[in-house]
Amino acid sequence: MKYVCSVCGYIYDPQEGAPDAGVAAGTAWENVPDDFVCPLCGVGKDQFEPAE
């Protein structure tokens, strides 16, 4: 499942990860570190919601 930033719309795709934020491809959302911040706008992981 993908997760979307409720502030800027950035989509976290587990298959792609977030290499610029130090999250390897294949990392499930549950395994993304709690201190993860959106690579585009900088808000925390708590501002992400499951994508429809």
ChimeraX attribute file (.defattr): number of C-alpha atoms within 10 A of each C-alpha:
attribute: neighborCount
match mode: 1-to-1
recipient: residues
	/A:1	11
	/A:2	15
	/A:3	19
	/A:4	19
	/A:5	24
	/A:6	15
	/A:7	13
	/A:8	14
	/A:9	14
	/A:10	15
	/A:11	17
	/A:12	22
	/A:13	18
	/A:14	20
	/A:15	13
	/A:16	12
	/A:17	18
	/A:18	20
	/A:19	10
	/A:20	8
	/A:21	11
	/A:22	11
	/A:23	18
	/A:24	15
	/A:25	13
	/A:26	13
	/A:27	15
	/A:28	16
	/A:29	18
	/A:30	8
	/A:31	10
	/A:32	16
	/A:33	11
	/A:34	11
	/A:35	9
	/A:36	16
	/A:37	17
	/A:38	21
	/A:39	15
	/A:40	11
	/A:41	12
	/A:42	12
	/A:43	17
	/A:44	14
	/A:45	18
	/A:46	12
	/A:47	14
	/A:48	21
	/A:49	14
	/A:50	13
	/A:51	14
	/A:52	7
